[in-house]
């Protein structure tokens, strides 16, 4: 195998390996935090309970 073909094969293999790594990272790492929707407290007791949980 001459030098040029070897370089082409190695470049293709490194491209596949790096693509595979970045695809795996895209699935493993979350893109952003989950959105948590909190409902508003209806009465005083729920408001006090929420304030105690947040501490």
Beta strands, then each sheet from edge to edge (+ up, - down):
end
